[in-house]
Amino acid sequence: MDNIKRRHLTSYRKEGYEPVLKFDDKDFKTKEPIQVFSNSFTFSIKLQKNLAKTRAFYNKYYNVIVPLVFTFLSFWSRFYLISLSDIVMWDEAHFGNFASRYLKREFYFDVHPPLGKMIVALAGLLAGYDGSFSFEPATKYPENVNYTVMRLFLASFGAGMVPLAYYTTSELRFSSQAVILVTLMVLLDTAYICISRFILLDSLLLFFTYTTVFCLVKFHNQIYKPFSTNWWIWLFMTGISIGCVSSVKWIGLFTTALVGLYTIEDLWNKLGDLDISKVDYLKHWVARIICLIILPILIYVTCFVIHFSILTHTGPGDAQMSSLFQAGLIGNNFLESPLELAYGSRLTLKNMGFGGGLLHSHINQYPGGSEQQQVSFYHHNDINNDWMILKPRKEQMYNNITEVEFVNNGDTIRLLHLNTRRNLHSHEIAAPVTNVHFEVSAYGNETLGDDNDYWVIEVVSDTNTKTNRIRTLTTSIRLRHKVIGCYLRSANRVLPEWGFRQIEVTCDKRNNAKDIYTHWNVERHWNEKLPLGSKVNFKSKFLHNFWHLNVGMYTVNNALIPNPDKEDSISSLPIQWPILEVGLRMSEWADDKVKFFLLGNPIVWWSGTASLVLFFCLLFWYSVRQKRKYIEFSPAEWIHFLYIGKICVIGWLLHYIPFFIMGRVTYLHHYFPALYFSILMAGFIFDHFTVYCNLRAKKIIFGISYASIIIVFWYFKDIAYGINYPSSKLKGRKWLSTWDIVN
């Protein structure tokens, strides 16, 4: 009995007695069995209290914890294996080279504004780079170029897109589930990740696009608190953002247009608001003019001020600028040219119009018209820019060996192209592009020709008015055709492929002395019989340089059009982008090379495009039902519905449709700013269709969406982080036949 566990029962006693429980040390393995239960119970209570405190802390600081987690993941996703490829990748060849120019202070020319490239140069400076590397495509980075730090610096801007997406959707009053969905789409889009990890401008462009949208939304939320501190802060920040995004790439002007359209609608609505006084309405105009027009322009212009102040030495982009600007660069040899022009001199002629180039010819002929030798103007120093100034054939020849005869205002001259020995010529044949003007060609030779080879010099202006002689750099002239009376002109009209996309030169019948595109100056001048020029400190005005460079950027950008005779494996058409029909190989595709394929997360791109289509359907559906007096929204809800639609749809259209209109060559990454607006629309559509779902159903729907994005990202992650194995192993990832991911 002692060794057997006994059943202890209470014994019945009279009233007033409590049951007595008896235990001994043989009943349990412990001598204090009650204490075990007590400790477990206490631990459970403490655990529940700690969980409750944690949950309360999480709920209280949700808007801090969640974006911090996403920000950490964003930096990790952009930084991971960023130095895997140690060769110059894709457009790193361009923008790395521009960084070198800044660090060596050599002037260069590019079609993009300078802010982004100056930030790239700053990345190089922080990395200890001295500007000595040439950034030739597909070459290995030398040990003295810390490309990893440069990439990390620029990837930081790409990482900043994720928290901006989170806070923007929060300000748009999306549900917490939709906020996470949009943030996750930006975080795990393989195209966004890939483009952010190299020495490119795209991460900067996208970052400032995101900041502009965020600041605009923040400003909108202050609409009922006009002229408050926060109202001014976010209006001011919106202006700074559009100034920055426009100073990285001109594509940023589409973002500026979005802000502009929003502002126009806002001011129009205020015009009809009788509660706003005329004085307050005027204040609204003044505030927006200062913050959204003047401030961005100041930022844009300031970037060029810094640009010119850094690039003070002669470099490969000199020929894009005016002659006086080039003469002021350190290391330029213009000042060695003889000052006054003489017959028999060799020279180059510079058009003084904004974006003007050098008078040029080459052996190729016009395919139509006279079919004579082409004449154009060219933005690069070349032997085909050299001409010799001669007298008309009928006039008495001077002794070219001993005599020096200077060229004067009103002289009739002949210009001989030195490389092909043909004369600058014009006739009453329509020009190939500007057909209301006459064609300019090169014709004949040193002895053969006609009166159509003769031009009369007309001086427009000169810094020295005491002489009629034509001087290098400072004399502005017009060349009037001796027979027809038209004026030699060039105004940035681009020739077709047969003209190598160079700029058309014509003869204009209109006698407009103020037309700067008919003004020319002698830029370089060689004549052994004349003394070298004096060391004069030439300076050109900033605003002239600013306009000259911007017009040149516009002209060259317009010349970047597809060549139908050449196959470009990486270019694509805008119609292909929303459905992710194409990707882009960013590197060599050999099996032993690290390869990168620019392709978005299919779930992200396709859901974004589908959401835009769904929104148009919803807008049509609700508009029809409203006409039939169905009430599905309160006035405030309908206004918010339209507000989100305007931001997302108009933002998408502004960043997408222009690429159908512009003639230049296009690539997949041109769609990336527009992609953001489709992602925002995806979050809104998910919110809209789940608003009446119970919490469980909503969690399931969004949970499946999260999982799909994460799984597809994980499946495609190698195309963004580097494919260091044969591409044949990627066959399973070729979901569309147009994805050039496998050799």
MOGI-V442130 format. One record per backbone hydrogen bond with DSSP energy under -1.0 kcal/mol. NH is the residue of the N-H (numbers start at 0). CO is the residue of the C=O. Records with the same first field share a line. If there is no record, write none. Layout:
NH = CO + CO
This chain:
16 = 13
26 = 23
36 = 32
37 = 33
38 = 34
39 = 35
40 = 36
41 = 37
42 = 38
43 = 39
44 = 40
45 = 41
46 = 42
47 = 43
48 = 44
49 = 45
50 = 46
51 = 47
52 = 48
53 = 49
54 = 50
55 = 51
56 = 52
57 = 53
58 = 54
59 = 55
60 = 56
63 = 60
64 = 60
65 = 61
67 = 63
68 = 64
69 = 65
70 = 66
71 = 67
72 = 68
73 = 69
74 = 70
75 = 71
76 = 72
77 = 73
78 = 74
79 = 75
81 = 78
83 = 80
87 = 138
91 = 88
92 = 89
94 = 90
95 = 91
97 = 93
98 = 94
99 = 95
100 = 96
101 = 97
102 = 98
103 = 99
105 = 100
106 = 312
114 = 246
117 = 113
118 = 114
119 = 115
120 = 116
121 = 117
122 = 118
123 = 119
124 = 120
125 = 121
126 = 122
127 = 124
128 = 123
137 = 87
138 = 135
140 = 85
144 = 141
146 = 144
149 = 145
150 = 146
151 = 147
152 = 148
153 = 149
154 = 150
155 = 151
157 = 153
158 = 154
159 = 155
161 = 158
163 = 159
164 = 160
165 = 161
166 = 162
167 = 163
168 = 164
169 = 165
170 = 166
171 = 167
172 = 169
173 = 168
178 = 174
179 = 175
180 = 176
181 = 177
182 = 178
183 = 179
184 = 180
185 = 181
186 = 182
187 = 183
192 = 188
193 = 189
194 = 190
195 = 191
196 = 193
199 = 197
204 = 200
205 = 201
206 = 202
207 = 203
208 = 204
209 = 205
210 = 206
211 = 207
212 = 208
213 = 209
214 = 210
215 = 211
216 = 212
217 = 213
218 = 214
219 = 215
220 = 216
221 = 218
222 = 219
224 = 221
227 = 224
231 = 227
232 = 228
233 = 229
234 = 230
235 = 231
236 = 232
237 = 233
238 = 234
239 = 235
240 = 236
241 = 237
242 = 238
243 = 239
244 = 240
245 = 241
248 = 244
251 = 248
252 = 249
253 = 250
255 = 251
256 = 252
257 = 253
258 = 254
259 = 255
260 = 256
261 = 257
262 = 258
263 = 259
264 = 260
265 = 261
266 = 262
267 = 263
268 = 264
269 = 265
270 = 266
272 = 269
275 = 272
280 = 276
281 = 277
282 = 278
283 = 279
284 = 280
285 = 281
286 = 282
287 = 283
288 = 284
289 = 285
290 = 286
291 = 287
293 = 288
294 = 289
296 = 292
297 = 293
298 = 294
299 = 295
300 = 296
301 = 297
302 = 298
303 = 299
304 = 300
305 = 301
306 = 302
307 = 303
308 = 304
309 = 305
310 = 306
311 = 309
312 = 104
313 = 329
316 = 106
317 = 314
319 = 316
320 = 317
325 = 321
326 = 322
327 = 323
328 = 325
329 = 311
331 = 328
335 = 332
336 = 333
340 = 469
342 = 404
343 = 388
344 = 341
345 = 525
346 = 386
347 = 523
349 = 520
350 = 356
351 = 518
355 = 352
357 = 377
358 = 348
359 = 375
360 = 383
361 = 373
365 = 371
370 = 367
372 = 441
373 = 363
375 = 359
376 = 502
377 = 357
384 = 381
385 = 382
386 = 346
387 = 415
388 = 344
389 = 413
399 = 397
402 = 398
406 = 340
408 = 467
409 = 456
410 = 407
412 = 454
413 = 389
415 = 387
416 = 421
417 = 385
420 = 416
422 = 442
423 = 414
424 = 440
425 = 451
426 = 438
428 = 426
430 = 436
434 = 432
436 = 433
437 = 506
438 = 428
440 = 424
441 = 372
442 = 422
444 = 447
452 = 449
453 = 450
454 = 412
455 = 479
456 = 410
457 = 477
459 = 475
460 = 475
469 = 406
471 = 338
472 = 521
473 = 471
474 = 470
475 = 460
476 = 519
477 = 457
479 = 455
480 = 485
481 = 453
484 = 480
486 = 507
487 = 478
488 = 505
489 = 516
494 = 501
498 = 495
499 = 496
500 = 495
501 = 498
502 = 376
503 = 492
505 = 488
506 = 437
507 = 486
511 = 509
514 = 511
515 = 513
517 = 514
518 = 515
519 = 476
520 = 349
522 = 347
525 = 345
529 = 526
535 = 533
537 = 535
544 = 540
545 = 541
546 = 542
547 = 543
548 = 544
549 = 545
550 = 546
551 = 547
552 = 548
553 = 549
554 = 550
555 = 551
556 = 552
557 = 553
559 = 556
560 = 558
565 = 562
571 = 665
575 = 572
576 = 573
579 = 576
580 = 575
583 = 597
585 = 595
592 = 589
594 = 722
596 = 718
597 = 583
598 = 596
604 = 600
605 = 601
606 = 602
607 = 603
608 = 604
609 = 605
610 = 606
611 = 607
612 = 608
613 = 609
614 = 610
615 = 611
616 = 612
617 = 613
618 = 614
619 = 615
620 = 616
621 = 617
622 = 618
623 = 619
624 = 620
625 = 621
626 = 622
627 = 623
628 = 625
629 = 624
637 = 633
638 = 634
639 = 635
640 = 636
641 = 637
642 = 638
643 = 639
644 = 640
645 = 641
646 = 642
647 = 643
648 = 644
649 = 645
651 = 647
652 = 648
653 = 649
654 = 650
656 = 652
658 = 655
659 = 656
661 = 657
664 = 559
669 = 666
670 = 667
671 = 668
674 = 670
675 = 671
677 = 673
678 = 674
679 = 675
680 = 676
681 = 677
682 = 678
683 = 679
684 = 680
685 = 681
686 = 682
687 = 683
688 = 684
689 = 685
692 = 689
697 = 693
698 = 694
699 = 695
700 = 696
701 = 697
702 = 698
703 = 699
704 = 700
705 = 701
706 = 702
707 = 703
708 = 704
709 = 705
710 = 706
711 = 707
712 = 708
713 = 709
714 = 710
715 = 711
718 = 715
719 = 716
720 = 716
721 = 717
722 = 594
728 = 725
729 = 726
730 = 727
732 = 729
733 = 730
734 = 732
738 = 735
740 = 738
